[in-house]
Amino acid sequence: MTAPGGAPAASGTDAASRRLAPRDDVALMDGYHSPQVDVAVRLNTNEAPEPPPAAFVEAVTRAVGDIEWHRYPDRAASGLRRRLADLHGVRPEQVFVANGSNEVLQVLLLTYGGPGRTAAVFEPTYALHSHIARLTGTRVATGERDADHAVDPAEVERVLAEARPEVTFLCSPNNPTGGVESAASVSATLGLAPGLVVVDEAYSQFAPWSAMDLVDEDVPLVVTRTFSKTWSMAAARLGYLVGPSWVVAELDKVVLPYHLDAFKQIAGTLALDHVDEMERRASHLVEERGRIEAGLGELPCRVWPSQANFVLFRPESVAGADVWRALLDRGVLVRDCSSWPRLDGCLRVTVGTPAENDRFLAALTEVLA
Ligand SMILES: *Cc1c(COP(=O)(O)O)cnc(C)c1O
């Protein structure tokens, strides 16, 4: 770099030394990684295997023509909130919408976490819960799931009593293990938690029970959902939570103004015209999930029963990472969890189309033969 006037920059201002170090805690962190590899069969990120209905895409395309592009969007996203409130039988004041449920979680932690505060998680679970907690300066208290990856009530009691967390995360169905939290477990956690309980329900449409039934003005419970999975809208980045209006009012203060663009508000609202179609798709994926579980059951693998659109399994005789690579060589990409803490040797496969699931099962059969 050259100083004004053409003289060489003084020492200490060369390119390397001008690189400002981030916060100490950020410097020590790893980012979130999920390899996006271009292969024929992509079963690694729990997306829906099909695009949204053509009628939805056509309606969005038409509506885009009416956007007032020179104006800021409706800051409260009132139309979308109203539709989501109707869908869940709550009031619009009980709905908060953001750019993916990851942003919902971030705003929750910016509001209720932060320095001097604690979030509790039960591992193994969705990595972003503890990651976003740390990014917001929130201490993380970690509980352990049992050998079947279920949340153990005694462990919940221990962690909540010791850490007194402001925020307690449950994930139902749990990513990456697939099990659903029972009503009894969520209620027991609510009874013990000193702060807010967050139930992340990114996959609830594949499960028989939802904590949405427990949401009430007087209950410190929020349930988060996403358009990324069931709704075939991962590209749109849209998620929301349902909870007490006093929580939503605080989140509205914290989130950036006009965070939800006009295009996304339209896409979300129009998607809700296709609830029946989406429910049909979810039930097809549940059938396919059963077929994958049955197929895995005939191979030398440990399989964890799933209530989501993915299945966690561990090959018994071959190292997980080697199986992952051999599947990739056969054009099938799954998630390699084999080096993740507590998931030694495990892989996670997303339920795809029937043809994709056939290819996965055939490739795995060949690899494990
Ligand atoms: C995929 C996923 C999300 C979704 O995040 P978006 O930001 O809405 O795409 C949230 N929670 C869990 C547990 C997930 O697996």
Ligand as a Chemical Component Dictionary entry (heavy atoms), coordinates in Angstrom:
data_LIG
# 
_chem_comp.id                   LIG 
_chem_comp.type                 NON-POLYMER 
_chem_comp.pdbx_formal_charge   0 
_chem_comp.three_letter_code    LIG 
# 
loop_
_chem_comp_atom.comp_id 
_chem_comp_atom.atom_id 
_chem_comp_atom.alt_atom_id 
_chem_comp_atom.type_symbol 
_chem_comp_atom.charge 
_chem_comp_atom.model_Cartn_x 
_chem_comp_atom.model_Cartn_y 
_chem_comp_atom.model_Cartn_z 
_chem_comp_atom.pdbx_ordinal 
LIG C1 C1 C 0 -32.712 -27.424 8.464  1  
LIG C2 C2 C 0 -32.929 -27.031 9.895  2  
LIG C3 C3 C 0 -33.349 -25.746 10.213 3  
LIG C4 C4 C 0 -33.711 -24.867 9.077  4  
LIG O1 O1 O 0 -33.039 -23.768 8.952  5  
LIG P1 P1 P 0 -33.514 -22.690 7.897  6  
LIG O2 O2 O 0 -32.656 -21.569 8.334  7  
LIG O3 O3 O 0 -34.971 -22.432 8.132  8  
LIG O4 O4 O 0 -33.248 -23.220 6.537  9  
LIG C5 C5 C 0 -33.597 -25.418 11.518 10 
LIG N1 N1 N 0 -33.459 -26.343 12.497 11 
LIG C6 C6 C 0 -33.090 -27.594 12.232 12 
LIG C7 C7 C 0 -33.024 -28.590 13.316 13 
LIG C8 C8 C 0 -32.789 -27.970 10.924 14 
LIG O5 O5 O 0 -32.375 -29.203 10.666 15 
# 
loop_
_chem_comp_bond.comp_id 
_chem_comp_bond.atom_id_1 
_chem_comp_bond.atom_id_2 
_chem_comp_bond.value_order 
_chem_comp_bond.pdbx_ordinal 
LIG C1 C2 SING 1  
LIG C2 C3 SING 2  
LIG C2 C8 DOUB 3  
LIG C3 C4 SING 4  
LIG C3 C5 DOUB 5  
LIG C4 O1 SING 6  
LIG O1 P1 SING 7  
LIG P1 O2 DOUB 8  
LIG P1 O3 SING 9  
LIG P1 O4 SING 10 
LIG C5 N1 SING 11 
LIG N1 C6 DOUB 12 
LIG C6 C7 SING 13 
LIG C6 C8 SING 14 
LIG C8 O5 SING 15 
# 
